[in-house]
Amino acid sequence: LSATPTIVRVRRQPKSSEPRKTQMADKLENGTPEPQSPPSEATSKGPVGLVLGDDASSDPVLEQAAADLEELELPNMFWGSLIMYFGPGIILMMTGIGTSHLVTAPTAGGRFEYELLWCIPIAYVFKYYGFEMAFRFTNATGSSIVEAYATSWKKWPLWYVMGTTLLQCAIGQAGRLIAAAAVLYYLFTVWAGFAIPTWVYGLVLAVVSVAIILRGSYRAVETSAKAAAGILVISTLAVYLVRPAPPSEFVHFFIIETPAGSWLIIAAFLGLLPTGMDVSLQASEWGKAKRVGMSRLRGQLEILGLAKQFDPFAPRKEDLAVNTAAIPEHARRYASHWFRIGLWDFRFGHVVSGILAVIFLVLSAMWLYPNEVQGVDVMGEIAQIFTRSVGPWMMVVFLVGGFAATFSTAFNYFDGWPRIVGACSRNLFRGTASLPGTAQSQLTAAHRKTWYSEYNIYRMTMVYSLIASVLIIYGYERPVELVLLASALAFFVAPVIFFLNLYYCLTIIPKEDKLFYPSAFARWFSYLSLTIFTGLSGILIWYRVINPFLQLITQG
């Protein structure tokens, strides 16, 4: 991950002139340690004794695991240092700043002025805990929440997630990819006059994304994309400050209006702001892959017997839980610090994303309304926000920043959804479970050659997403409608993922764990949010899917 910090841990060297590993190897080979001077009472216990007690075994593997726990470097918790540790939360935010902010919000403002402003706080407030529970679970257990899904009856959540994710790989990715392609279409076809259709731009971007991810050149591209997207954020704030919206218009935050023809945009807002709820699963996988906090500790705790190993083919919830009261104080502080960093990481991204969504809708209401905001040159229409308010030269700033944001979104999804399919597969199929992992450092010849390894399933899903999304763009070159359809699909999937994330946090994290177990407020507000969100989904499904279908049957 591009946002993963590099933490250098300085290990204390043994007093002997031989390296630690050599001493351990001698013990394993000869069976007896070399003579040493009499230790003090404090050090006679050794690392294992300090962690597990006086009667603990002096096995070298246990000693190494115990020493690792005692030598963990605590992250710097000063505000100025926190941003360098941020990762999954910022990436989650970046997956949303693209289609939802640059297409859905301007479409809402251009067509309905301020009337749909109420959707934004509802989406951000009532979806908050659906995302946070996935972060919380990974920080509390060191495992992905996808593992928790394997403990259900017949593993039905894994089959549900895999099915909806494969659907999202096609339709959802087409909606993200066409937004980035629309920027290039406006730049090269409308401006420069090259007769290149939108789907060709989509194909090029898809191939480049997949090639970069599989080659492992993620960091450089993500860094440059975030820098350009940062330019977009700063320029958007500057444009808003040139002419802020009248304060009286913000009353629409509290007035629920559903103008004719707005249902798809409402569903898109609720589905893809700040991003799709299914991305919480991707964030959990990213958090596990980051290997800090409890994700870093889990392996050592299992070696020391302080946590159980989880078997997806004999799944038990208690095997995923970690009793933090039993782990050493230093390791507990380490996990606590990283959990707080993870929460601030997510909250920072959540707030920034919400502010930007409001600004884009307000700017479009001021500078575009009335405008249908549609067609293949949609980015040119949206760019008028910047050119009308500041000047024609802002067109370049918008196109650069807009392309970075939309490309970053499509890029992250090419990695995120295949990662979830691979995670589901390793919990469903024994063959895949025997060859887990997608990181280049974990791969062996067997991982690369065996078609059902998690790595190859990850790669095959990525190629499937590339082909399917480009074919959809080829057959349906209407960016706005495709983005709204993909966003609405994310909305209808969201309540189930929300429920599962909440359920497994409450049933796996020990209630006695005051740090990781959700507070009373978090629990009750989660229940309220889930009820409201599910109700909105049901209303939209009834009035826009079931009711028209019943009318069609009745009339027929």
C-alpha positions as CSV (number, residue, x, y, z in Angstrom):
1,L,0.0,0.0,0.0
2,S,1.2,3.4,-0.9
3,A,0.3,4.9,2.4
4,T,2.0,2.3,4.5
5,P,4.7,3.9,6.6
6,T,8.1,2.2,7.0
7,I,8.9,1.7,10.6
8,V,12.5,0.7,11.4
9,R,12.7,-1.4,14.5
10,V,16.1,-1.4,16.2
11,R,16.6,-4.7,17.9
12,R,18.7,-5.1,21.1
13,Q,21.6,-7.3,20.3
14,P,22.6,-10.1,22.7
15,K,25.7,-9.6,24.9
16,S,27.5,-12.4,23.1
17,S,29.6,-11.5,20.1
18,E,27.6,-14.0,18.0
19,P,24.4,-12.8,16.3
20,R,21.1,-13.8,17.9
21,K,20.1,-16.1,15.0
22,T,23.4,-18.0,15.3
23,Q,22.9,-18.6,19.0
24,M,19.4,-19.9,18.3
25,A,20.6,-22.1,15.5
26,D,23.3,-23.6,17.8
27,K,20.6,-24.4,20.4
28,L,18.5,-26.1,17.8
29,E,21.4,-28.1,16.4
30,N,23.3,-29.1,19.6
31,G,20.3,-29.2,21.9
32,T,22.1,-27.3,24.7
33,P,22.9,-23.6,25.1
34,E,26.4,-22.4,25.5
35,P,27.5,-21.6,29.1
36,Q,26.7,-18.1,30.2
37,S,27.3,-16.0,33.2
38,P,24.6,-16.3,36.0
39,P,21.6,-14.1,35.0
40,S,19.9,-11.7,37.3
41,E,16.4,-12.6,38.7
42,A,14.7,-10.3,36.3
43,T,16.4,-11.7,33.2
44,S,16.5,-15.4,34.3
45,K,12.9,-15.8,33.2
46,G,13.8,-14.8,29.6
47,P,11.4,-13.3,27.1
48,V,9.0,-16.2,27.3
49,G,8.9,-16.2,31.1
50,L,8.1,-12.5,31.1
51,V,5.2,-13.0,28.8
52,L,3.9,-16.5,29.7
53,G,5.1,-17.0,33.3
54,D,7.8,-18.9,35.1
55,D,6.7,-22.3,33.9
56,A,6.8,-21.5,30.2
57,S,9.0,-23.5,27.8
58,S,12.3,-22.1,26.7
59,D,11.7,-23.1,23.1
60,P,13.7,-20.8,20.8
61,V,10.7,-20.1,18.5
62,L,8.7,-19.1,21.6
63,E,11.5,-16.9,22.8
64,Q,11.8,-15.2,19.5
65,A,8.0,-14.5,19.4
66,A,8.0,-13.2,23.0
67,A,11.0,-11.0,22.3
68,D,9.3,-9.5,19.2
69,L,6.4,-8.5,21.5
70,E,8.7,-6.8,23.9
71,E,10.6,-4.9,21.2
72,L,7.7,-3.4,19.3
73,E,8.2,0.3,18.5
74,L,5.3,2.5,19.5
75,P,4.1,4.9,16.9
76,N,4.4,8.7,17.6
77,M,1.0,9.9,18.7
78,F,1.6,13.6,18.3
79,W,-0.8,15.3,15.8
80,G,1.9,16.4,13.4
81,S,3.1,12.8,13.0
82,L,-0.3,11.0,12.7
83,I,-0.7,11.8,9.0
84,M,2.4,9.8,8.0
85,Y,0.8,6.7,9.5
86,F,-2.5,7.1,7.6
87,G,-3.3,4.5,5.0
88,P,-6.5,2.4,4.5
89,G,-8.8,5.3,5.5
90,I,-7.2,7.6,3.0
91,I,-7.4,4.9,0.3
92,L,-11.0,4.3,1.1
93,M,-11.6,8.1,0.7
94,M,-9.8,8.1,-2.6
95,T,-12.0,5.3,-4.0
96,G,-15.0,7.6,-3.5
97,I,-13.5,10.9,-4.8
98,G,-14.0,10.3,-8.4
99,T,-17.3,9.1,-9.7
100,S,-19.5,10.2,-6.7
101,H,-18.0,13.6,-6.3
102,L,-17.1,14.5,-9.9
103,V,-20.2,13.0,-11.6
104,T,-23.0,12.2,-9.2
105,A,-22.8,15.5,-7.1
106,P,-22.6,17.8,-10.1
107,T,-25.4,15.9,-11.8
108,A,-27.6,16.4,-8.7
109,G,-26.8,20.1,-8.5
110,G,-27.1,20.7,-12.2
111,R,-30.5,19.0,-12.5
112,F,-32.2,19.7,-9.1
113,E,-30.2,22.7,-7.7
114,Y,-30.1,22.3,-3.9
115,E,-33.0,20.0,-3.5
116,L,-30.9,16.8,-3.0
117,L,-28.5,18.3,-0.5
118,W,-30.1,16.3,2.3
119,C,-28.8,13.0,0.8
120,I,-25.2,13.9,1.7
121,P,-25.4,14.1,5.5
122,I,-27.7,11.1,5.6
123,A,-25.2,9.0,3.6
124,Y,-22.2,10.1,5.6
125,V,-23.8,10.0,9.1
126,F,-25.8,6.8,8.7
127,K,-23.2,4.8,6.8
128,Y,-20.3,5.8,9.2
129,Y,-20.5,2.8,11.6
130,G,-20.9,0.3,8.7
131,F,-17.4,1.3,7.6
132,E,-16.0,1.7,11.1
133,M,-17.0,-1.7,12.2
134,A,-14.8,-3.3,9.5
135,F,-11.9,-1.1,10.7
136,R,-12.6,-2.0,14.3
137,F,-12.8,-5.7,13.7
138,T,-9.4,-5.9,11.9
139,N,-7.8,-3.7,14.6
140,A,-9.3,-5.9,17.4
141,T,-8.5,-9.3,15.9
142,G,-5.7,-8.9,13.4
143,S,-7.8,-10.7,10.9
144,S,-9.9,-9.6,7.9
145,I,-13.6,-9.4,8.6
146,V,-14.0,-11.7,5.6
147,E,-12.7,-14.5,7.9
148,A,-15.6,-13.8,10.2
149,Y,-18.1,-14.3,7.4
150,A,-16.8,-17.9,7.1
151,T,-18.3,-18.7,10.5
152,S,-21.9,-18.3,9.3
153,W,-24.3,-21.1,8.4
154,K,-23.1,-22.7,5.1
155,K,-20.8,-19.7,4.8
156,W,-23.6,-17.9,3.0
157,P,-22.1,-14.4,3.5
158,L,-19.0,-15.4,1.5
159,W,-21.1,-16.7,-1.4
160,Y,-23.2,-13.5,-1.3
161,V,-20.1,-11.3,-1.2
162,M,-18.4,-13.2,-4.0
163,G,-21.5,-13.1,-6.2
164,T,-22.1,-9.4,-5.7
165,T,-18.4,-8.6,-6.0
166,L,-18.2,-10.4,-9.4
167,L,-21.2,-8.3,-10.5
168,Q,-19.5,-5.2,-9.2
169,C,-16.3,-6.1,-11.1
170,A,-18.3,-5.8,-14.3
171,I,-21.0,-3.1,-13.8
172,G,-19.4,-1.2,-10.9
173,Q,-16.0,-1.1,-12.5
174,A,-17.5,0.1,-15.8
175,G,-19.1,3.0,-13.9
176,R,-15.7,3.9,-12.3
177,L,-13.7,3.4,-15.5
178,I,-15.9,5.4,-17.8
179,A,-15.6,8.4,-15.5
180,A,-11.8,8.5,-16.0
181,A,-12.3,7.7,-19.7
182,A,-14.7,10.6,-20.1
183,V,-11.9,13.0,-18.9
184,L,-9.6,11.8,-21.6
185,Y,-12.4,11.8,-24.2
186,Y,-13.1,15.5,-23.5
187,L,-9.3,16.3,-23.5
188,F,-8.3,14.4,-26.7
189,T,-11.5,14.0,-28.7
190,V,-13.5,17.2,-27.9
191,W,-10.5,19.5,-27.5
192,A,-7.8,18.0,-29.7
193,G,-10.2,16.6,-32.3
194,F,-8.9,12.9,-32.3
195,A,-11.8,10.7,-33.4
196,I,-11.3,8.1,-30.6
197,P,-14.4,6.6,-28.9
198,T,-14.8,6.5,-25.1
199,W,-14.4,2.7,-24.8
200,V,-10.9,2.9,-26.3
201,Y,-9.8,5.3,-23.6
202,G,-11.4,2.9,-21.1
203,L,-9.5,-0.1,-22.5
204,V,-6.2,1.8,-22.4
205,L,-6.7,2.9,-18.8
206,A,-7.8,-0.6,-17.7
207,V,-4.8,-2.3,-19.3
208,V,-2.4,0.2,-17.8
209,S,-4.0,-0.2,-14.3
210,V,-3.9,-4.0,-14.3
211,A,-0.3,-4.0,-15.7
212,I,0.9,-1.6,-13.0
213,I,-0.8,-3.6,-10.2
214,L,0.6,-6.9,-11.3
215,R,4.1,-5.5,-11.8
216,G,4.0,-4.1,-8.3
217,S,4.6,-0.4,-9.3
218,Y,1.7,0.8,-7.1
219,R,3.5,3.3,-4.9
220,A,4.8,5.7,-7.6
221,V,1.5,5.9,-9.4
222,E,-0.6,6.2,-6.3
223,T,1.6,8.9,-4.9
224,S,1.4,11.0,-8.1
225,A,-2.3,10.4,-8.4
226,K,-2.9,11.6,-4.8
227,A,-0.8,14.7,-5.5
228,A,-2.8,15.6,-8.5
229,A,-6.1,14.9,-6.7
230,G,-4.8,17.2,-3.9
231,I,-4.6,19.9,-6.5
232,L,-8.2,19.2,-7.3
233,V,-9.2,19.5,-3.7
234,I,-7.4,22.8,-3.1
235,S,-8.7,24.3,-6.4
236,T,-12.2,23.2,-5.5
237,L,-12.0,24.9,-2.1
238,A,-10.6,28.0,-3.8
239,V,-13.4,28.2,-6.3
240,Y,-16.0,27.9,-3.6
241,L,-14.4,30.7,-1.6
242,V,-14.6,33.0,-4.7
243,R,-18.3,32.9,-4.4
244,P,-19.8,30.9,-1.5
245,A,-23.4,29.6,-1.6
246,P,-26.0,31.7,0.1
247,P,-26.3,30.5,3.7
248,S,-30.1,30.2,3.3
249,E,-29.7,27.4,0.8
250,F,-28.2,25.1,3.5
251,V,-31.7,24.6,4.9
252,H,-31.9,21.9,2.3
253,F,-29.8,19.7,4.6
254,F,-32.9,19.3,6.7
255,I,-35.7,19.2,4.0
256,I,-36.2,15.8,2.4
257,E,-37.3,16.4,-1.2
258,T,-37.7,13.9,-4.0
259,P,-38.2,15.8,-7.2
260,A,-39.5,13.9,-10.2
261,G,-36.8,11.9,-12.0
262,S,-34.4,12.0,-9.0
263,W,-34.7,8.5,-7.6
264,L,-31.6,7.1,-9.4
265,I,-29.5,10.0,-8.2
266,I,-30.8,9.5,-4.6
267,A,-29.9,5.8,-4.8
268,A,-26.5,6.7,-6.3
269,F,-25.8,9.2,-3.5
270,L,-26.8,6.8,-0.7
271,G,-24.9,4.0,-2.4
272,L,-21.6,5.6,-3.3
273,L,-21.1,8.3,-0.7
274,P,-18.5,8.3,0.7
275,T,-18.1,5.0,-1.3
276,G,-19.8,1.6,-1.6
277,M,-20.3,-0.2,1.7
278,D,-18.6,-3.3,0.1
279,V,-15.4,-1.2,0.1
280,S,-15.3,-1.7,3.9
281,L,-14.3,-5.3,3.1
282,Q,-11.5,-4.1,0.9
283,A,-10.4,-1.7,3.7
284,S,-10.3,-4.6,6.1
285,E,-8.1,-6.5,3.7
286,W,-5.9,-3.4,3.2
287,G,-5.7,-3.0,7.0
288,K,-4.6,-6.6,7.5
289,A,-2.0,-6.3,4.7
290,K,-0.6,-3.2,6.3
291,R,0.7,-5.4,9.1
292,V,0.6,-2.9,12.0
293,G,-1.2,-3.0,15.2
294,M,-3.0,-6.3,16.0
295,S,-2.4,-7.5,12.4
296,R,1.3,-7.4,13.2
297,L,0.8,-9.1,16.6
298,R,-1.5,-11.9,15.5
299,G,1.2,-14.3,14.3
300,Q,3.3,-13.9,17.5
301,L,0.2,-14.3,19.7
302,E,-0.7,-17.5,18.0
303,I,2.8,-18.9,18.4
304,L,2.7,-18.1,22.1
305,G,-0.7,-19.6,22.6
306,L,-2.3,-16.2,23.4
307,A,-4.6,-16.4,20.4
308,K,-5.9,-19.4,18.5
309,Q,-5.3,-20.2,14.9
310,F,-8.4,-19.8,12.7
311,D,-9.4,-22.7,10.5
312,P,-11.9,-21.6,7.8
313,F,-13.0,-25.3,7.4
314,A,-13.7,-25.7,11.1
315,P,-14.7,-22.1,11.7
316,R,-15.4,-20.9,15.2
317,K,-15.9,-17.3,16.2
318,E,-13.9,-17.7,19.4
319,D,-10.8,-18.6,17.3
320,L,-10.8,-15.1,15.8
321,A,-11.1,-13.3,19.1
322,V,-8.1,-11.9,21.0
323,N,-8.2,-11.5,24.8
324,T,-6.2,-8.3,25.1
325,A,-6.1,-8.7,28.9
326,A,-3.8,-11.7,28.4
327,I,-1.2,-10.1,26.2
328,P,1.8,-8.1,27.6
329,E,1.3,-4.5,28.5
330,H,3.7,-3.2,25.9
331,A,2.0,-5.2,23.1
332,R,-1.4,-4.0,24.3
333,R,-0.3,-0.3,24.2
334,Y,1.1,-1.0,20.7
335,A,-2.2,-2.3,19.4
336,S,-4.1,0.5,21.2
337,H,-2.0,3.2,19.5
338,W,-2.5,1.7,16.1
339,F,-6.2,1.3,16.6
340,R,-6.5,5.0,17.5
341,I,-4.4,5.9,14.4
342,G,-6.7,3.7,12.3
343,L,-9.8,5.4,13.6
344,W,-8.4,8.9,13.0
345,D,-7.3,7.8,9.5
346,F,-10.8,6.7,8.7
347,R,-12.5,9.7,10.3
348,F,-10.2,12.2,8.6
349,G,-10.9,10.7,5.2
350,H,-14.7,10.5,6.0
351,V,-14.9,14.2,6.9
352,V,-12.9,15.5,4.0
353,S,-14.8,13.4,1.6
354,G,-18.1,14.7,3.0
355,I,-17.1,18.3,2.7
356,L,-16.0,17.9,-0.9
357,A,-19.3,16.2,-1.8
358,V,-21.2,19.2,-0.4
359,I,-19.0,21.7,-2.2
360,F,-19.3,20.0,-5.6
361,L,-23.1,19.8,-5.3
362,V,-23.3,23.5,-4.2
363,L,-20.9,24.7,-6.9
364,S,-22.9,22.8,-9.6
365,A,-26.1,24.3,-8.3
366,M,-24.6,27.8,-8.5
367,W,-22.8,27.5,-11.9
368,L,-24.5,24.7,-13.8
369,Y,-28.2,24.8,-12.9
370,P,-30.3,24.2,-14.9
371,N,-28.4,21.6,-16.9
372,E,-29.0,17.9,-17.5
373,V,-25.3,17.1,-17.1
374,Q,-25.2,14.1,-19.5
375,G,-23.5,12.8,-22.6
376,V,-20.0,11.6,-23.4
377,D,-18.6,15.2,-23.0
378,V,-20.0,15.4,-19.5
379,M,-16.6,16.4,-18.1
380,G,-16.6,19.5,-20.2
381,E,-19.9,20.5,-18.8
382,I,-18.7,19.9,-15.2
383,A,-15.5,21.9,-15.9
384,Q,-17.7,25.0,-16.5
385,I,-17.9,25.2,-12.7
386,F,-14.3,26.3,-12.7
387,T,-14.1,28.2,-16.0
388,R,-17.2,30.4,-15.3
389,S,-16.2,31.2,-11.7
390,V,-12.4,31.8,-12.2
391,G,-11.4,31.7,-15.8
392,P,-10.7,29.5,-18.8
393,W,-7.2,28.6,-17.5
394,M,-8.9,26.6,-14.7
395,M,-10.0,24.0,-17.3
396,V,-6.5,22.5,-17.2
397,V,-6.4,22.4,-13.4
398,F,-9.8,20.6,-13.3
399,L,-8.9,18.1,-16.1
400,V,-5.6,17.1,-14.4
401,G,-7.1,16.8,-10.9
402,G,-10.3,15.2,-12.2
403,F,-8.4,12.6,-14.2
404,A,-6.2,11.8,-11.2
405,A,-9.2,11.4,-8.9
406,T,-11.2,9.2,-11.3
407,F,-8.2,7.2,-12.4
408,S,-7.2,6.6,-8.8
409,T,-10.7,5.3,-8.1
410,A,-10.7,2.9,-11.0
411,F,-7.2,1.9,-10.2
412,N,-8.0,1.0,-6.6
413,Y,-11.1,-1.0,-7.5
414,F,-9.0,-3.1,-10.0
415,D,-7.1,-4.2,-6.9
416,G,-9.8,-4.1,-4.3
417,W,-12.6,-6.3,-5.8
418,P,-10.3,-9.1,-7.0
419,R,-8.7,-9.0,-3.6
420,I,-12.1,-9.7,-2.0
421,V,-12.8,-12.6,-4.5
422,G,-9.5,-14.1,-3.5
423,A,-10.2,-13.7,0.2
424,C,-13.6,-15.4,-0.2
425,S,-12.0,-18.2,-2.1
426,R,-9.4,-18.9,0.5
427,N,-12.2,-19.3,3.1
428,L,-14.3,-21.5,0.8
429,F,-11.9,-23.8,-1.0
430,R,-9.3,-25.9,0.6
431,G,-7.0,-25.8,-2.4
432,T,-6.9,-22.0,-2.3
433,A,-6.5,-22.0,1.5
434,S,-3.4,-24.1,1.1
435,L,-1.8,-21.4,-1.1
436,P,-3.0,-18.1,0.4
437,G,-1.6,-14.6,-0.1
438,T,-1.3,-12.1,-2.9
439,A,1.8,-10.1,-1.8
440,Q,4.8,-10.6,-4.0
441,S,7.0,-11.3,-1.0
442,Q,4.8,-14.3,0.0
443,L,4.7,-16.0,-3.4
444,T,6.3,-19.3,-4.2
445,A,6.6,-21.2,-7.4
446,A,3.5,-23.1,-6.4
447,H,1.5,-19.9,-5.9
448,R,2.4,-18.8,-9.5
449,K,1.8,-22.2,-11.2
450,T,-1.3,-23.4,-9.5
451,W,-4.4,-21.9,-11.1
452,Y,-6.5,-22.0,-7.9
453,S,-4.0,-20.2,-5.6
454,E,-5.3,-17.0,-4.1
455,Y,-2.8,-15.1,-6.2
456,N,-4.0,-16.6,-9.4
457,I,-7.7,-16.2,-8.5
458,Y,-6.9,-12.5,-7.7
459,R,-5.2,-12.1,-11.2
460,M,-8.0,-13.9,-13.1
461,T,-10.6,-11.8,-11.4
462,M,-8.7,-8.7,-12.4
463,V,-8.6,-9.7,-16.0
464,Y,-12.3,-10.6,-15.9
465,S,-13.1,-7.1,-14.5
466,L,-11.0,-5.5,-17.3
467,I,-12.8,-7.4,-20.1
468,A,-16.3,-7.1,-18.7
469,S,-16.1,-3.4,-17.8
470,V,-14.7,-2.4,-21.2
471,L,-17.4,-4.5,-23.0
472,I,-20.1,-2.7,-21.0
473,I,-18.6,0.7,-21.9
474,Y,-18.4,-0.3,-25.5
475,G,-22.1,-1.2,-25.6
476,Y,-23.3,1.7,-23.4
477,E,-21.3,4.9,-23.9
478,R,-23.3,7.0,-21.6
479,P,-21.1,8.0,-18.6
480,V,-23.6,9.6,-16.3
481,E,-26.2,6.9,-16.6
482,L,-23.6,4.2,-16.2
483,V,-22.1,5.8,-13.1
484,L,-25.6,6.3,-11.6
485,L,-26.5,2.6,-12.3
486,A,-23.3,1.4,-10.7
487,S,-23.8,3.6,-7.7
488,A,-27.4,2.4,-7.2
489,L,-26.2,-1.2,-7.3
490,A,-23.8,-0.4,-4.5
491,F,-26.8,1.1,-2.5
492,F,-28.8,-2.1,-2.7
493,V,-25.9,-4.2,-1.6
494,A,-25.0,-1.9,1.4
495,P,-27.6,-2.9,4.1
496,V,-26.4,-6.6,4.1
497,I,-22.8,-5.7,4.4
498,F,-23.6,-3.1,7.1
499,F,-25.5,-5.8,9.1
500,L,-22.7,-8.4,8.8
501,N,-20.0,-6.0,9.9
502,L,-22.0,-4.9,12.9
503,Y,-23.0,-8.5,13.8
504,Y,-19.5,-9.9,13.8
505,C,-18.0,-7.0,15.7
506,L,-20.6,-7.5,18.5
507,T,-20.3,-11.3,18.6
508,I,-16.6,-11.9,18.2
509,I,-14.8,-9.0,20.0
510,P,-15.0,-9.8,23.7
511,K,-17.5,-7.6,25.6
512,E,-15.0,-7.2,28.4
513,D,-12.5,-5.5,26.0
514,K,-13.2,-1.8,26.7
515,L,-10.9,-0.6,24.0
516,F,-12.1,-2.5,21.0
517,Y,-15.7,-3.5,21.8
518,P,-18.2,-0.9,20.5
519,S,-19.5,1.6,23.1
520,A,-23.1,1.8,24.0
521,F,-23.6,4.8,21.8
522,A,-21.8,3.1,18.9
523,R,-24.1,0.1,19.2
524,W,-27.4,1.9,19.4
525,F,-26.5,4.4,16.7
526,S,-25.4,1.5,14.5
527,Y,-28.8,-0.1,15.0
528,L,-30.6,3.1,14.2
529,S,-28.4,3.7,11.1
530,L,-29.0,0.1,9.9
531,T,-32.7,0.5,10.3
532,I,-32.9,3.8,8.4
533,F,-30.6,2.6,5.7
534,T,-32.5,-0.6,5.2
535,G,-35.8,1.2,5.2
536,L,-34.6,3.6,2.5
537,S,-33.4,0.7,0.4
538,G,-36.7,-1.1,0.8
539,I,-38.7,2.0,-0.2
540,L,-36.6,2.5,-3.4
541,I,-36.7,-1.2,-4.3
542,W,-40.5,-1.2,-3.8
543,Y,-41.4,1.9,-5.7
544,R,-38.8,1.6,-8.5
545,V,-38.5,-2.2,-9.0
546,I,-41.3,-4.3,-7.4
547,N,-44.2,-1.9,-7.9
548,P,-43.5,-1.2,-11.6
549,F,-43.1,-5.0,-12.2
550,L,-46.4,-5.7,-10.5
551,Q,-48.1,-3.0,-12.5
552,L,-46.7,-4.5,-15.7
553,I,-48.0,-7.9,-14.8
554,T,-51.4,-6.5,-13.9
555,Q,-51.7,-4.5,-17.1
556,G,-50.6,-7.5,-19.1
